[in-house]
Amino acid sequence: MIIDPDMRIPLSDGIYLSARVWMPKDANSNPVPAILEYLPYRKTDGTAERDHGMHAHFARSGYVCLRVDRRGCGDSEGLFDDEYSEQELTDGVEVINWIAQQPWCSGSVGIQGISWGGFNGVQLAARAPEPLKAVISIGTTVDRYHDDIHYKGGIQLCENIGWAATVLSWFSMPPDPEIVGDVWRDMWLGRLENTPFLASRWIRHANRDAYWKHGSVCEDYNAIKAPVLAMGGLHDGYRNAMAHLAENLSAPVKSIIGPWSHKYPNISTIEPSVDYLGLAVRWWDHWLKGIDRGVDDDPAYTAYLMDSVTPNPSLNKREGAWIAEHIWPSPDINVVSLELGPVDERKACTKYDPACGRASGEFFPFGFGPGELPDDQQHDDALSLCFDLGPFDTTQQFLGAPNVDLRLSCDAQVGQVIVRLCDLRPDGTSNLISLGMLDLRHRDGFETVKPLVPGMVYSISVPLDQTAYSLPEGHRLRVAVSNSYWPYCWPEGEEFSLEIVGGRLDLPVRSSSNMRPCHFSPPEKMDARQFQNLRDAEEWKTWSEDDHGTISLEIGGDHGARKDLESGLITSSKVIENWSVRRDDPASACAEITWWRSFGRNDWEVSSLVTTKMHGTKDDFIISQLLEVFEGEIKVFEKLMEDCIPRYAQGHT
């Protein structure tokens, strides 16, 4: 196997992208298919450990593998502009076509990736470049507005500002001087000077407009021609795309949803992990080499049916069983409707309480910090309007997306509703099954907003996330309704109350007589890239409330320091997040996130300090990001970005 740390890929505008490449020794005389992974996450240090084991395995299986840094990131030239931008996708098509023309490539190209790489994989498939013959998309989405890190049900997620802070820190590091040479500093300073203010951009696009439709493959599923293997985790923030792709693609598609966190399925922090490398090679062999590996006969939708467990925010293994549906949507799944009423008049009104949401867990569980998964929901249930159903006299299998219809009124022009579906266990705990939320001004769609008429009763529908869950005999279900969920999503700028008149829960119930079990092999061991640990990692999470009713959460992580023994690079990072809100004022919600990151070799070191702040008033969001960059102890660059953005730009008086 040959490894090239810097294969330069020319683009039509004169920019070169940098690729780390693994290829069989005889590929130039015996061309083979190629596999592309196309990311902004710095191949030299950011994903080096994961990349090495995976792509070395694929190369030994007869593929040329290219891990390409996208424009303006890592060791590639040019400037970064935005996630999934037209420039990114245009470059990606050029890269695919260039790969197919190389002497070591047979002309067939596959693309794989998780998260950002999963997104742009299906987005590039929708561009349908002729050499692209297969896709594996993990932790992905089909709708950038409704099912990403920015908005959910039209409500701004707190991860929106958290992600803006993370991105600015990630992309503040320079290219590696040993890869790009003496121009590294000019490249770096040029990038820093042109750093986009994404926090402002994302908040200003509060509706599902053309900005979010761009790259949302749900706009035209038929544009995807290449076969797609879609995978994702039930403990990840991205739970829905697998079902949507299996249902809507006209191209060949297979979907697998497991119990995993936001990780590749072979390295998930929540077991059982599976042999992703074997699954991937089987997929590539079938579609890129024309070897019949039987994937046509695989189930359309394979899911890990999770057992009921005692809530544990640090869970590392989920009991359950793999089940297979050969047709999706499955004829073995029936929608069972359960009325939520009659409503007790004493409890029909749910008032704002910012303490609701403490048990939510993280949108993205990575396995890096303490208590990332949802905790016992009893705390949040006590602050919500709850409808309890059952107990059930037989085991119920839920496979799909539950939905809750509500008839309600609001005493203000604005309002939001958060709905959780919970498993009420005989031990008294409440285990989260699924959740959904809706900005009530988006009750008729996400492209525009309509203010509420106070006191008017509306019929609204709240789809919950996809789930695969086995509710045992004797357990009950709870539908918990609240009008806040901090710090999972951002509260409104004013207090409001909801009055629930009635409602219905629609459950996707699977016939338990048709188990159709299936099996996956455990992960295959990957080659390990060697690192020296220089400082241990440490994480913490602390809630508090002062005498003035300010609720505060601090989440911290020192990710340690490590030396890559192959490249000699030493990398380190730390983050502290502070979230606070006063009980008597939802507009007081505030976030301050500080990232520190360093990158160096021997006695050379650069570092960055990114301070991101967001708080609100009744009518506005006020955000700022300060980027400070150092060579050794000397500050060489500083950039302050600030904005004041109206909360209610449309339809509010």
N, C-alpha and C positions, 0 to 999 in steps of 0.2 A: 504494500500500500504506500502511495505517495501522498504527503501532506504539504500543501502550498499555503503559507500563512497570508499571502497577499497576491491573489490573482486579480489583476485589474480589468474591470469590465467597462468598455467605452460606451458612452451614451451619445445620442445624436447632437447634443448641444455642447459637446467637448468635455463634459464632466466624466470623471472616472469613479466607479464604485469599487470598493474593496471586498473581496471574497476570500474566506478561508475554505480550502478545497481538500477533500479526501477522495482519492481515486485509485482504482486497481492499477497495478504497475504496468499492465499491458493495454491500458485503455486507449492509448494513441494508435495502436495497431489493431485493437479489437474493440471498437466503439461500443459503449453501453448506455443505457438510459441515465438521465440525471435527475437528482432530487434537489429542489431549491427550498431553503428556509430564508426568509427575507424580513429582517427586523431592524429596529433602531437601537437595540439593546447592547451594542458594543461587543462584537465577537471576540475581541482580544482579551477582555476581562469580564464583561457583564454576563455572558452565557457560555463562557469557555468550558467550564466544567461539564455542564450538561451536553453541550455540542459534541465534545470529543467522544464520549462513549457511544452516543447514538449514531453519529455520522460515520465513525469508524466501523461500527457494526454493519451499517448499510453498504459501505464501500467493500467490506469483505464479502457481502452478499451479491456483489456485481453491479454496483451503481457508483457514479460520480456524484458526490454530495457537495453542494455549495451553500455555505452560510454567509449571506451577503448583508453588509451594513447598508441601510438605506441612506439616501442622499442627506448630507449634513450631519451624520451621526457616526460615531466610532471612527473608523479609518477611511471613510468615504468622503469624497470632495463635495462641494456645494453647500447649500443652506437648507436647514430643516424649516418647514413652513407650518405643518399641522398634521394631525393624525389622519391617515387614509385620504390624503389630499389628492387632487387630480395629478399633481406632479409625481407623488408616490406611485400611483397606479400606472401612469404613463411610463415611468421608469421601469416598473415591474414587468410590463409587457415587453419592453425593449430587452430587459435582462433574459426573459424566457426565450425570446427569438434568438438572441445572441448565443445562449447556451446551446440551442438546437443546432446551430451552424458550426460548432467547434468539432475538430477532428476526433476528439475522444467521446463525443455524444452520438448515439444512434439516431437522434432526431426526436426522441420521445422525452418529455419532461414531466415530472410530477412536482407538486408543491405541498409542503406540510407546515404546520405551525400551531402554536397554542396562543390564545389571547390575541395580541396584536397580529401575530403571524397567522392565527386562525381566521381573523377578520379579513386580512388582505388576501388570504388564500382564496376564499369564496368570492371576494370582490374582483380579483384578477380572473377567476374562472368566468365571471359574468362578462368580462371583456373578450372571452373566447379566443385567445391566441391559438393558432393552429397547432403548435407543438405541445400544448398543455393537454395531457392525456389522462391525468388523475389528480385528485386532491384529497388530503387528509386535513380536516379542520377541527381543532379541539378548543374548548372554552370559547366558543364563537357566538355570533349573533347574526340575525337576518335583518334587524331593525336598529339602527344606530341611535334613534331617539328613545324608543319605548323599552329597549332591552340592552342597555349598555350602562356604563358607570356614571352617566350624567343625570338622566331623568328616568323616573319610573312612574307610570300612570300620570305623567305630566308634572310630577312633584320633583323638585331638585333634590338629588341625593347629596348627602354630605361628602360622599366620595368624590363628587365633582371637584370641589376645592382641594380635597386631599390628593387627587390624581394630578391636578395642576401643579401642586407643590412637588410631587414626586417626579413628574416629567421634567420640570425645570432643573431639579437637582441631577437627575440622570444625564441630561444632555449638556451639563455644564463642564464636563471633563473634556480634555483635549484628545486628539488622535494620538496614537502611540508613536513617539519619535523614531523608534526602531523600525516602524512600518513605513511611515510617510517621509521620514528624513527631516532636514533642517526647516522645512516649511511648516512644521507642526504648530509653531507659535502663531504665525500669521493666520493659518487656518482656524485656530482656536479663537483668537481675538475677533476674527470676522464673524464666526458663529455667535459669539457672545453679543456682539454689537447688534446682530439681526435677530436676537431671540424674540420669538412672538409672545404676546401676552395672552396665552390661551385661556387663563382663568376668566378674563373679561369676555373673550369671544364666546366661550361656552355659556356663560350666564346670559349674555345678550340674546342668544338664540334660545329663547325659553319655550317656543312652540315648535312643532314638527314642520319646519320649513324646508326650503331647498337645500340648506346647509346639511341637515340630517338625512334627507332623502338620498343625497349623494353617498354612494357606498352602501346603501341599504338594499340588499339583494332581494328583499321582499317586494320591491317595486316592480321587478320582472324576474320571477323565478326561471322562466323559460330561457333567459339569456345564458344560463349555466348549461354548458354542453358536456363538460368532462364529468366522469363519475366521481362521486363525493362520499368519503367515509367521514361521518360527523361523530365526534365523541365529546363527552363532557361529564361534569360531576354534579351530583345531587347536593353536595355541600359547597358548591361553587356559586358565585354570583350569576353565572351563565347556565341556566337550567333548561332553557326553552327552545333553543335553536335546533336541537336534535330532532324534536318532534315536528317542528315547522318544516325543516328540510325534508324529512321522511314523507311528510304529507304532500308537499307542494312541488318538489323537483320533478321535471320530466326526464332528466338525465338519471342514469342508475345511481342509487343512493342507498346506503346502509347507515343506521344510527345506533350508537351504543351510549347509554347513560349509566354511569357507575356511582359508587358511594364517595367519589373522590373530592378532594379540595382543588384549588386552582393550580393544578400540576399536571404534567404528562401522566398518563394512567399507570406507568411502570414505576413512578417515583412519588406517587401521592402520599401525603402525610396521613391519609385515612385509608386503612386496609379494608377489604382485600384489593391490593394492586394487581395488575394483570400484565401479561407479556406483550406490551405495546410493540416492541421491536419485531416480534414474530408476526403480530397482526399486520404491521405496516409492510414488512417484506412480502407477506402473502398478497396484500393489496397491490403493491408495486409490481410484483411478478405477474399478476393477472392482467393488469391494465397497461403496463409499460413494456413488458417482455412478451405478452401474448401467451403465457403459460396458464393453462386452465387450472386455477387453484380452488375452484368451486365457490368463489365469492358470490356468483349469481344466485346460488341456492341459500345464501345466508338469510337469516331473518331480516325483515325490514327494520325492526325496532327491537333492540335487546336492552333490558333494564334490570338493574339490581333492586329487587323488591326488599326494601328495608324493613327489618323487624322493629317493633316498638322497644325502645330502650329508655332507661333512666337518663334524663338530660345531663349532658356533660360537656361543658364548653371546651374541654381539652381532649375530646374523644379522638382516639387514634385507630379504632377499628369499629366497623359497623356490622352487626350480625344481619343476615338476610340470605337471599337466594337469587340467582340469576334466572330470569324468565325470558322467553322469546315470543315475539309476535311476528308471524311471517307476512302479515298484511298490516299496513298502517294507513289510516286509522283502523283499529282492530274491530272486527265484527263481534268479538267476545267482550267488548266493553260497552256497557249501557249507562246512560246518564240517569242517575237516581236523584229525584228532587225532594228536598226536605224543607218544610216551612219553618221559619224561625219564630213565628209568633205563636200565640198573642203576646204582645209586648207589655210587660209590667210598667204601668204609668209612672211608678216611682223611679224606675231605672231607665226610662226611655231617652233621657237626655244625657248625652255624653259631653262633658266639659273639658276644656283644655287643661292638660296636666303635663308639664314638660318632663316629669320623671318617667312617663311611659316610654319605653324603648330601651331601658337599661339592660334587658335580657336579650336584645336583638342579635348580638354577635356581630362579626365583621361582614361587610359585603363580600370581600375577597379573603377567605381563609387560605393563607399560604403555609401555615405551620411554623411561622417565625415567632409568634408572640403568644402570650398567655390568654386563655379564654377567648379564642377567636370564634368559636361556634356558638349558636344560640344556647342560652342557659334555661333553667326551669322558668316557664312562662308565668308562673303564679304571680310574680311581682307585677308584670305588665297586665295580666288578666284583672287584677284588683283595681287597676286604673282604667279599665275598659268596660264597655257594655257587652256582656257575655250572653250568648245563647247556647245552652247545653242540650245535646241530642243523644238519645240512647238511654241505657246501655244497649249494645247490639248483642243478639243471641247467637250470632255466627261470626266467624272471622270475615272481615271486609278487606278486599284488595283494591287499592286506589292506584290507577295508572293513567296519568294524563293531567289535565289542568282543571282543578275545581273552579267554580265560579259562584260569586255571591251577588244576588240582586237585592237591592235595598230600596225601600221607600222612605224618604227622609226629607227634613227641612232644616234650614240653617238660619241663624239669626243675624247673619252678616252677608255682605256681597261676595265674600271669599270663604273658602272652606276646603278642607281636605279630609279624606277618610282613609284609614288604614285598617285592613281586614286580615286577621290571622286565623288559620285553621289549626287547631291543637288537638292532640291526643290526651284525653284525661285518663290517666292511668290509675289502677286500684291503689297504688302506693301514695296517691295524693299529688303526684307531680303532673305538670302540664308540659307536654313535649310538642315543639313546633313542627307541623307537617308542611305548611306552605303559607305564603302571604301574598298580598297584593295591595295596591294603593291607587288613589285617584284624586287629582286636583279637580274639585267639583266644577270649576269653570271650564274644564275639558270634558264635561259629561257628554257632549255631542261630537267629540273628536278632538284630536290633538293639534290640528293645524291652526285653530283659532280659539279664543277664549270668550265665554259669555258670563258676565257677572250674575250672581244669584240674586233672586228676589227674596229678601228676608221673609220667612214664614211660609213661602210656597213649598208645597210637597213635590219632590222630584222622584222619578224612578230611575235609578242608576244601576249600572252593572260593573262589577269589579272582578276581572279575571285574576286568578291566583297563579303562582308559578307551577310549572310541571312538577309532578311528584310521582314516586313509586313507593308505596307504603302499605304495609300489612297491619291493619288494626285488629288486635285479637278480640275474641269473644269476651264479653263482659266490660270492655272499654267503652267510654263515651267520647263524643266529639264536642268540641267547643268552637263556636265562631265568636271571636273577640273583635269588637269594633272600637276604634279610638280615633281621635282627631289630632293626635301628635304621635311622633315616634322618633324622639331625639336620643342619640345623634345619628340615627340611620338616615333620616331625611330632614330637610330644612323646614322649620315651622313657618306659618304665615306671619305677617307683620302685625297682626292684631288678634285678640282673643275672639273666639266664636264658640258656639255650642251647636250640636246636632241633635235633632229629635228624630228618633227612629220610629217609624209608624209600623213597619213590618218588613219581611224579607224572605228570601229563599236561598238555600244552598243546593247547588247542582254538583253532584259527585260523579266522577268517571269510575264506575265500579266494574271490576274485571271478574269474569267467572272463575272462581277458584278451582273448579273441576278440570280446568284446562291449564295445568301448570306448565307443560312444555319446558322442562328445565334445560339449561345449557351450561357449558363449562368453559372457563378460560384458564390457560396455564399461568402459573406464577411468573413474575418477571425474570427475565434472563439477566445474568450479571453482565454489567458493562465494564469496558476498560476504564480505569480510574485515572484521571489527571491528578498529578501530585501537587499538593499544597502544604505549606508550613504554617501552622497556626501561630500568630504573633500576639493576639489578644482575644480572649474568650468573649462570646456573645452574651448579652444580658437583656432581658425584657421585663417590663412591668406595666401594670394597669391599675389605676387607683381612682375610685369615686369618692367625692366628698360633698358636703353642703354646709355653707356658713350660716351665721345667725341672721343674715339678711335674705335668706332663701335663694342664694345662688348655688345652683347645682353644677359641679365641675367634674370633668373626667380628664385624667392625664394618662396618655399611652406613650410609653417610651421604648426605644430599642437601640441598643448599641450592637451593631451587627458584627462586631469584632474586626480584627485585622488579619489579613492572610497574604502570604507570599506564594505566587505561582512559580513553582520550581522549574517549569519549562521556559516561561518568558521572563522571569525575574521581577515581574510587576508586583507591587505591594498595593493593595486596595483596602479601603476602610470606609465605613459609613455609620452615621448615627441619626436618629430622628426622635423628636419629642412633639407630640400633638397635645394641645390643650383645648378642650371644648367646654363651653360654659353657657348657662342661660339662667335668668331669674324666673322664679315661679310666677311672678305677677306680670311678666312682660315677655311675650314670645319674640318681639322685635329685638330683644337684647341678646339673642343667640349669637355666639361669637366663637370663632376658631382661630387659633394661632399655631402654625406648624413650622418647625425649624428643622431643616436638613443640613447636615454637615457631611462632606464627602471628600476623600483624598485619593490620589493616584500618583504612583511614583516608582522609581527604580534606583537602587543604590542610594546616593546622596541627593538625588533630584526628586522633588515632590511638588505637586500642585494640589490645591484644595479649593473647595467652594463652600460658602455659607448661604443658604437660601431661606429667607424668612417670609412666610406667606401669612397674611391676615385677612380675615373676612368677618364683618359684623353687619348688622342691619339696623335700620330705623323702621318706622311704620311704613314708609313709602319707598325706601331705597336699600340696595346692597352696596356696601363700601368695601372695596378690596384693594390690596396692595401686595406687591411682591418685590423684595429687595434681593438682588443677586450680587454677592461679593465674592471675588475670586482672587486667589493668592498664589504666588510662586514663593515657596518657602514661607517666610514671615511677611513678605512684602505684598501689599494689595496692588494688583495690576489692573483691576477692572471693577467697576461698580455700575449697576443699573437699577433704577427705581421705576416701577410701573404701578400706576394708580388709576382707579376708575370708580365712579359713582353711577350705579345702574338702577333705573326705576324698577321696583318690584312688579308693578302693575302697569305695564306700558300700554295695554289694550283693555278697553272695556271696563274701567274701574273709575268710580267717582268718589 
